[in-house]
Amino acid sequence: MFVFTISLIWISVCSAQMGGRKLISLNDQWQFHKDKEPQQPVIIPHTWNAKDVLDDQPGYYRGLGFYTRKLKFDESARGKQIFLIFNGVGQEAEVFVNGTLAARHIGSYTRFTVPITKFLNYKNDVVEVQVNNRFNEDIPPLTADFTFFGGIYRNVNLLIADQVHFSQSENGSSGIFITTPEVSSSSANVKVNSYIENAGTTDKVVQIIHQIFDAKGLLIATKTANIKIIKGEKKSVVQDIRSIKNPELWSTENPYLYRIISKILDAKTKKVIDQVSHPLGFRWFKFDPNTGFFLNGKPLKLMGASRHQDYEDLSNATPDALQIRDVELIKEMGGNFLRVAHYPQDPLILETCDRLGILASVEIPVVNTITESAAFTNNCLNMEREMISQNFNHPSVIIWAYMNEILLRPKFTDDKPRQQIYFDHVRELAQKLDSLTRKLDPSRYTLLVNHGAWDLYNKVGLTKIPMIVGWNLYSGWYSGVPADFEKFLDRHHKELPNTPFLVTEYGADADPRIRSTDPVRFDKSVEYAVKFHQTYLNAMLNRQFVAGGMAWNLADFNSETREETMPHINNKGLLTIGRKPKDTYFLYQAYLLQKPYLKITSAQWNERTALADSGKTTSTQLIQVATNFKTAELYLKGVSLGIKDAVDHMIDWQVPFKNGINKLSVISGDQNDQAEINFQLQPYRFTDTIPFQQMNVLLGAKRMYIDEKQHQLWIPDQPFRKGSWGYVGGMPFKGSNNRISYGSDKNLLGTDHDPIYQTQQVGIEQFKFDVPDGEYELVLHFAELLGGEAKEKLAYNLENNTKKEIEQRRIFNVLINDEMFMENVDLATDYGYATAVEKKTRVTVFGKKGITISFNNLVGKAVLNAIQLRKIY
């Protein structure tokens, strides 16, 4: 397990005085090492998996690591109660103080508090924490489509409190639990349950005061109680604050927050000895199976996204400002809901939801499968307790969830009687979690999230347990076609008419580097994702009984086991992993924003190339505009291309681009947007007046690839056309699984540009360029896409009919203008499977012969994945 040692120089730390307590950041001055490696200074948040989850080596470090820091106190700390507060450690932690074990904690995603007073010497104290992100069959999550990072990846604080204080032993919470049992537009009641602890050696009489302030800071209500608390005692004090008149209601449009300050005072001196502050929002809500969701008595369609906590180049060790920004991006999208998935996240997330008016659900990480052990069950129940206790006082939270797609990877598929026992255990665990949740918090709803296996979840009984059923649906992606989605919605309403439901996930991969004028399923193009989301949004918004939908996902996120076009990244985000908006994000703004909206979504695709239209000096390509206007007019260099009607909040224009910069503007009402598209026009024939400079071609592909780093634009191939270029013979590669419509989804070794190598022409005979005489640079790209180490099939592919991949031996020669260039090419033997191979040469063209690359088969069929040609002079 990873060990850390803390060292705190008292005068150098940042602290905040809060009515008798001090909260001090311990994010600096850490030392870290793994195993026998040397120590290195680090700053918290920190993870040791920031790099290895993105490399080409399968797997990532899951094991022990060690952090260290010292503590040094001044005399004011003596006689106080001192705690370490860890907001997130992945995933097992053991905390030692001066060599003595102070606490253990299990689980990556919830806060835990460690009392350390009795271990301190107040001179040269050392805190060591052992942390381990190993696989442990008794700790969820066991498997999931995200990465299980290790480290102390959330903020660490030191808390110094009086001997009498609000308890720090209530599952990582503040020790205060606030409910609003009665709320209306005319009045509201508040109930506060405070846990008070006396760690001192004498009995004390104290005063417990709760004060409610409005958003302007005006005191509107106070409740006081005097209590006696004996030494060593912890007690619960319940206080009711009744009849708050005409409360300002909290809503998504007006997230009005009151503040409730809770204090412990010495009854004699009236000195404040402890103080805690919480947000307070007055709202009421309900889910109805026929009419959806209601907030404060008004219907509200819950629309938003799910969120993972990792960020580009940072993994899950994400700074505060970036976490806050994620919630702001949901608000700016027009969203009103955040599914905090698949685990509790940083406290800042729900704090920001409270402030911005974003409703939320929170869940524990019981994903895909369970272990049938008492330890696993107990860990799940404890995670649920911690999640609810720590997030109890947030008005934004309306749902607690406890399982996600738990039957996606059912065990014992070859032993049906044993599998039935496993299903019974899954149902029993779900029932225990649901019952515990309702007991701990009767004011909110419970949610269990399923994938689209309707019959299975109903048979096992998981649709009968929660108050709300969640469905993760990917019709048109992992299975079926997009039109199947609305059929599923109607089926739920018909067959489970008394059960409210949410569409808790839906989405399609959109690699921001891949575009297409002919989008198809699994091409990973942004254009396919736009069509996919239009279908889903229409179906949900047009059905009153659908309480809401959460796009999967807000942003791209790390999933180490994934390969595909961008290895180790799930590309379903509306934003990139660096939070750059995709066209799909703009589409959501057009659907959801209440203010006028007009955006050239295709402006994201601002570097383009294509062949000129036959006999012209322009190339016609699609431009899309997202809008909530009925019509808009597009201009190219000031010339109108016509007024068009919006269809599903999108307007398409076919734009005749010229070589160079093309200035676009769109106007509707008083709104406008502009874009500049830099177009590299390729000649339809090499004899045309359009100058030829460079061409990058993907074989066996219909999609385009944008290499922003090298400023290279790749276009699909075409059959050879005289006077132009193209392939002769062969067929596009089709792998052995049905997850993609063409090409391979393997991680290509030796390249960061996998899409260049994931398609190919199999059995190609020639590739020809009818270029004029001159000097050219020619680059051929190869990769063997069949064979190699068998990989675990993707569980999320619901059409699970992957065939065993058959290796095909292939040896061929490559000739350029009848001269041998590569002899006896054996890609698998010479370079390895799924490995990028690039071969570059120069070709002198004379006698108007152009360039002909010929492939002679010796064994099997020759392949070519991509080709580049650049004119030198």
LINWO-V569735 format. One record per pair of residues at least 24 apart in sequence whose ideal C-beta (glycine too) atoms are under 6 Angstrom apart, sorted by sequence separation. I is the first residue (numbers start at 1). GAP is how many residues later the second one is. D is the distance in whole Angstrom. If there is no record, write none. Layout:
BEGIN
{{I	GAP	D} {I	GAP	D}}
END
This chain:
BEGIN
{{87	24	5} {257	24	6} {324	24	6} {508	24	4} {555	24	6} {626	24	6} {170	25	5} {204	25	6} {323	25	5} {327	25	4} {331	25	5} {342	25	5} {362	25	6} {600	25	5} {601	25	5} {756	25	6} {86	26	5} {304	26	6} {327	26	6} {624	26	6} {625	26	5} {637	26	5} {757	26	4} {98	27	6} {203	27	5} {403	27	6} {599	27	5} {733	27	5} {85	28	5} {98	28	6} {167	28	4} {203	28	6} {320	28	6} {324	28	5} {330	28	6} {624	28	6} {636	28	6} {202	29	6} {208	29	5} {327	29	6} {362	29	6} {598	29	5} {733	29	5} {83	30	5} {84	30	4} {97	30	5} {167	30	4} {201	30	6} {469	30	5} {506	30	5} {622	30	6} {623	30	5} {635	30	5} {34	31	5} {198	31	4} {200	31	6} {250	31	3} {304	31	4} {327	31	6} {402	31	4} {434	31	5} {477	31	5} {597	31	5} {730	31	4} {731	31	6} {83	32	5} {84	32	6} {96	32	4} {165	32	6} {250	32	6} {303	32	6} {430	32	6} {434	32	6} {468	32	5} {469	32	5} {470	32	5} {471	32	6} {472	32	6} {623	32	5} {634	32	5} {700	32	4} {730	32	6} {33	33	5} {106	33	6} {196	33	6} {198	33	6} {249	33	5} {250	33	4} {304	33	4} {306	33	4} {427	33	6} {472	33	4} {473	33	5} {700	33	5} {730	33	4} {82	34	5} {95	34	5} {164	34	5} {249	34	6} {304	34	5} {427	34	5} {431	34	6} {470	34	4} {620	34	5} {632	34	5} {633	34	5} {727	34	5} {730	34	4} {32	35	5} {82	35	5} {198	35	5} {247	35	4} {302	35	4} {306	35	4} {430	35	5} {729	35	6} {748	35	6} {817	35	6} {81	36	5} {93	36	6} {94	36	4} {163	36	5} {309	36	5} {360	36	5} {590	36	4} {620	36	5} {621	36	6} {632	36	4} {729	36	3} {30	37	5} {31	37	4} {163	37	3} {197	37	4} {359	37	6} {360	37	5} {366	37	5} {367	37	5} {368	37	6} {400	37	5} {423	37	5} {590	37	5} {727	37	6} {728	37	5} {816	37	6} {93	38	5} {358	38	6} {361	38	4} {363	38	3} {364	38	5} {590	38	5} {618	38	4} {619	38	5} {685	38	4} {728	38	4} {30	39	5} {196	39	6} {359	39	5} {587	39	5} {629	39	4} {685	39	5} {815	39	4} {29	40	6} {92	40	4} {164	40	5} {354	40	5} {361	40	5} {368	40	5} {369	40	5} {586	40	5} {618	40	5} {727	40	5} {195	41	6} {196	41	6} {226	41	6} {350	41	6} {354	41	6} {368	41	5} {524	41	5} {625	41	5} {744	41	4} {89	42	5} {91	42	5} {164	42	6} {354	42	5} {90	43	5} {194	43	5} {344	43	5} {353	43	4} {408	43	5} {784	43	4} {812	43	5} {813	43	4} {214	44	6} {251	44	6} {350	44	4} {400	44	6} {507	44	6} {725	44	5} {784	44	5} {193	45	5} {251	45	6} {403	45	5} {404	45	5} {502	45	5} {507	45	4} {782	45	6} {788	45	3} {812	45	5} {212	46	6} {213	46	5} {350	46	6} {398	46	6} {399	46	5} {400	46	6} {401	46	4} {405	46	4} {502	46	5} {503	46	4} {504	46	5} {707	46	6} {787	46	5} {788	46	5} {812	46	6} {192	47	5} {249	47	5} {500	47	5} {505	47	4} {723	47	5} {811	47	4} {212	48	5} {399	48	5} {720	48	5} {811	48	4} {73	49	5} {191	49	5} {384	49	6} {407	49	5} {784	49	5} {210	50	6} {211	50	5} {482	50	6} {705	50	4} {809	50	5} {810	50	3} {812	50	4} {190	51	4} {485	51	6} {533	51	5} {809	51	5} {810	51	6} {210	52	5} {377	52	6} {384	52	6} {388	52	5} {493	52	5} {733	52	6} {808	52	5} {189	53	5} {372	53	5} {388	53	5} {482	53	4} {486	53	4} {530	53	5} {783	53	6} {71	54	4} {209	54	5} {485	54	6} {489	54	6} {511	54	5} {530	54	6} {533	54	6} {537	54	5} {113	55	5} {381	55	6} {449	55	5} {511	55	5} {529	55	5} {782	55	4} {70	56	6} {187	56	6} {188	56	5} {370	56	6} {476	56	6} {526	56	6} {489	57	6} {526	57	5} {530	57	6} {781	57	6} {187	58	6} {206	58	5} {207	58	4} {591	58	5} {701	58	4} {739	58	5} {90	59	5} {113	59	6} {188	59	4} {590	59	4} {700	59	4} {780	59	5} {90	60	5} {112	60	5} {207	60	5} {511	60	5} {700	60	5} {90	61	6} {111	61	4} {206	61	6} {510	61	6} {698	61	6} {699	61	5} {700	61	5} {738	61	6} {779	61	5} {2	62	5} {7	62	4} {10	62	6} {110	62	6} {205	62	4} {342	62	5} {509	62	4} {619	62	6} {699	62	4} {1	63	5} {2	63	3} {3	63	3} {4	63	2} {5	63	2} {6	63	3} {7	63	2} {8	63	4} {9	63	6} {10	63	6} {89	63	5} {509	63	6} {738	63	6} {778	63	6} {2	64	5} {4	64	5} {5	64	5} {8	64	6} {10	64	5} {512	64	6} {6	65	6} {88	65	6} {507	65	4} {737	65	4} {777	65	6} {778	65	5} {65	66	6} {88	66	3} {600	66	6} {87	67	4} {167	67	6} {405	67	6} {736	67	4} {776	67	5} {64	68	5} {87	68	5} {608	69	6} {612	69	5} {736	69	5} {775	69	6} {86	70	6} {512	70	6} {598	70	5} {614	70	5} {62	71	5} {63	71	6} {606	71	5} {607	71	5} {608	71	5} {609	71	4} {611	71	5} {774	71	6} {62	72	5} {85	72	4} {510	72	6} {603	72	4} {612	72	5} {773	72	5} {598	73	4} {600	73	5} {611	73	5} {773	73	5} {85	74	6} {599	74	6} {279	75	5} {596	75	5} {598	75	5} {600	75	4} {83	76	4} {82	78	5} {612	78	6} {757	79	5} {771	79	5} {80	80	5} {81	80	5} {770	80	4} {769	81	6} {769	82	4} {783	82	5} {77	83	6} {782	83	6} {252	84	4} {686	84	6} {768	84	5} {781	84	5} {67	85	6} {83	85	5} {686	85	5} {749	85	6} {750	85	5} {751	85	4} {781	85	4} {176	86	5} {361	86	6} {748	86	6} {749	86	5} {750	86	4} {766	86	6} {767	86	5} {780	87	6} {746	88	5} {748	88	5} {766	88	5} {779	89	4} {515	90	5} {1	91	6} {764	91	5} {778	91	6} {1	93	6} {776	93	6} {777	93	4} {53	94	5} {188	94	5} {776	95	6} {777	95	6} {775	97	4} {763	98	4} {764	98	6} {775	98	5} {183	99	5} {762	99	5} {49	100	5} {176	100	6} {178	100	6} {764	100	5} {767	100	6} {769	100	6} {49	101	6} {183	101	5} {762	101	5} {47	102	5} {48	102	5} {174	102	5} {180	102	6} {255	102	3} {48	103	5} {760	103	5} {761	103	5} {47	104	4} {609	104	4} {46	105	5} {252	105	4} {517	105	6} {760	105	4} {46	106	6} {47	106	5} {607	106	6} {609	106	6} {44	108	5} {45	108	5} {166	108	6} {757	108	5} {45	109	6} {164	109	6} {165	109	4} {166	110	6} {756	110	5} {162	111	4} {44	112	5} {162	112	6} {161	113	6} {285	113	6} {281	114	3} {534	114	4} {278	115	5} {81	118	5} {5	121	5} {6	121	4} {5	123	5} {3	125	5} {4	125	4} {3	127	4} {27	128	6} {1	129	3} {2	129	3} {1	130	5} {26	130	4} {1	131	4} {25	132	6} {26	132	5} {23	134	6} {24	134	4} {23	136	6} {22	138	4} {21	140	4} {20	142	5} {250	145	5} {146	162	6} {153	163	5} {153	164	4} {699	165	5} {149	166	5} {699	166	6} {149	167	5} {699	167	6} {698	168	5} {697	170	5} {696	172	5} {695	174	5} {694	176	4} {525	178	5} {693	178	6} {692	179	6} {523	180	5} {567	180	4} {287	181	6} {564	181	5} {563	182	6} {563	183	6} {518	184	5} {563	184	4} {516	187	5} {514	189	5} {515	189	5} {565	189	6} {565	190	5} {514	191	6} {154	192	6} {513	192	6} {513	193	5} {289	209	5} {289	210	6} {289	211	5} {337	211	6} {339	211	4} {287	213	4} {171	214	5} {172	214	5} {171	215	5} {177	215	5} {178	215	5} {173	216	4} {173	217	5} {171	218	4} {172	218	5} {522	218	4} {170	219	6} {522	219	5} {521	220	6} {520	221	5} {144	223	4} {141	224	4} {140	225	5} {143	225	5} {140	226	5} {141	226	4} {142	227	5} {138	233	6} {109	234	4} {110	234	5} {137	234	5} {109	235	5} {138	235	6} {138	237	4} {138	238	5} {139	240	6} {19	244	6} {306	244	5} {302	245	6} {303	245	6} {305	245	6} {302	246	3} {303	246	6} {304	246	6} {305	246	4} {306	246	5} {301	247	6} {306	247	5} {307	247	5} {310	247	5} {310	248	5} {305	249	4} {308	249	4} {20	252	5} {292	252	6} {19	253	4} {20	253	4} {21	253	6} {291	253	6} {20	254	5} {293	254	4} {290	255	5} {292	255	5} {333	255	5} {334	255	6} {19	256	3} {333	256	6} {18	257	5} {334	258	3} {334	259	4} {287	260	6} {179	264	6} {50	265	4} {312	265	4} {49	266	6} {312	266	4} {47	268	5} {47	269	6} {47	270	5} {46	271	5} {45	272	4} {106	273	6} {107	276	5} {110	276	4} {111	279	5} {303	289	6} {478	318	5} {478	319	5} {479	319	4} {478	320	5} {479	320	5} {409	386	5} {408	387	6} {147	411	5} {146	413	5} {147	413	5} {145	414	5} {60	500	5} {53	505	6} {53	507	5} {54	514	5} {53	515	6} {56	693	5}}
END
